[in-house]
Amino acid sequence: MDRTDLRVLKGLVANGRAADVALGEEVNLSSTAVARRRKILEEAGVISGYAAIIDQKKLGYSITALVLIQLSSQEESSLVEFEAAVLECPSMSFCSFISGENDFMMLINVRSFEEYDHVYRRELSKLPYVSKIRSSFLMREVAKRRVAPVILESDGKR
């Protein structure tokens, strides 16, 4: 991975639908060179896919809850069972195993606080091995980056 690859990645992060010609003009390469580099980055798994970015609020999902979950057991079988159950939660957009006092962090998307109450009762409280659920609601989005800028810096230094 060289500086040119990083410039190509930066251009694709800004616009994943960028044509090779436009991206080439942006990074000072021919469209053929851009296409070759893009293919190499895809085959290496550096680029894992392309997606549409959806404004959830336009679809009525104006509330996002940050949910911290503690489990009653951290045995491997408990973690596996919990993680499988989380995948069945239709309101969950993100879940990660975390370090610290809590075991998992989730993002839940709902239309209203009443709907969150329903999700809490019907989805979250029924997950296996849950001993504590703490919810916070995102009030205002300050920043939302697809990739932290430092990752696409050419020298990797801060």
N, C-alpha and C positions, 0 to 999 in steps of 0.2 A: 504494500500500500504506500503510494507516494503522495506528494502534495497535489498532484493533478487529480488523482483518485478522490482525495478529500474535497477538492473543488467540485468535482462531478457530483459527489454525494450531497454537498451543500446545496447545489442547484436542484437536485432531485427532492431534497427535504422541503425546499421552498415551493416546488411544483413537480409533483410526481408524474404529471402528465406531460411534462416538457418534451417536445420533439427533439430528436438528436441534433437537428440543425440549429434550433434556438439554444439548446444547451451548449453546443459547440461554440457558438458565438459568445456565450457568456463566459466560458472557461478557456477560450482561445484555442480550440481544437477543431479538427474536421468532424463532420457528422459521422464518418466511418470510424474515426478514433473513439468518439464518444460511445457509439454503439458497441464497439469492441470492449471498452472498459466497463460499460454497464453490464454486458453479458458476463464478463469475468467476475464482477462484484456479485451478480445474482447467483452464479454457479458456486461461488465461494461461500454463499450464505450471508454475506455482509448485508445485501439487500434481501430481506426475507419476504417482501411482498409490497403491493400497492393497494391503497384503500381510499374510499371517499371519506371526507371528514364531515360528519353530520352535526348540525346545530340542533341538539336535543330540545332546546326551548321552543324552537319552531314546530316541534312535534308534540308540544304540550308537557314535556318532562322538565319542569323548571326547578325541581328540587333534587339535589344530590346529597346523600347522607354518607358521611365517613363513619364506618362501623368498625369498632375494635372488638375482637372476640377472644376471650380466654377459654381454653378447654380444660375439662376436668382431668384429662389424661393426655400425655404427650407420647404415649407408646406409638410405635410405627403403625400398628393396625388401626389405632384411633385416628391418627393423622390421615391415613389413606381413606378411611371411611368418611371422615369429615370432608375431605377434599372432593371425593366423589359426589357427596350430597350437595356441596356448594355449586357444582356444575349444573345441578338441576334447578337452581334458583333463577327464575327468569328476570328478576329485577336487578340482578348483580351484573355490573359491567367490568369489575376488576376485583381480584382477590389475590393476596400475597401472604405467604408465611413470613412472619417478621420476628426480629429479636426483641428482647425486652420483656416487660411486664405482660404484654398481650401476645397471643399466638398468631392471630391473623388480622389483616386489615382488608376491608371490603369497601367498594363504592356501590351504593344502591341508588338507582334513578327512579323517581316517582313524580306524579303530577301534583300531589297535595300531601299535607301532613296526615290527613285521614287515610290516604293510600299507604303512606309509610307505616301507619299503625297496623293496617291490614298485612303488609309485608312482614312486619315485625312478628305479628302473631302467627301467620300462616307459613312463613318461610324461615326466618331467622331463629325463632324460638324452638323450631322443630328440628334444627340441625343436631346431629349426634355429638355428644360429649361437651356441649356448650355449658359453661358454668357462669359466664358473665358476658353481657353485651353492653357496650357503651357506644352511644350514637352522638355525632356532632353533625351539624348541617352547614354546608358550604354557603357562605353568605354572599361573597363577591369574588369572582375570578380575577386574580391579579396578573397571572401569567400562565400560559399553557403552551409549552414547547414540545415539539415532537422529539427533539434531540437537544440535549444541553450543548450550547455553543462550544464549550471546551473540547468536546468529543471530535468536532470537525476542525479544530485548530491544526495547522500544518506542523507545528513543532511539538505539540503535546504538552507544552509547558504552560504553567499559569503565570 
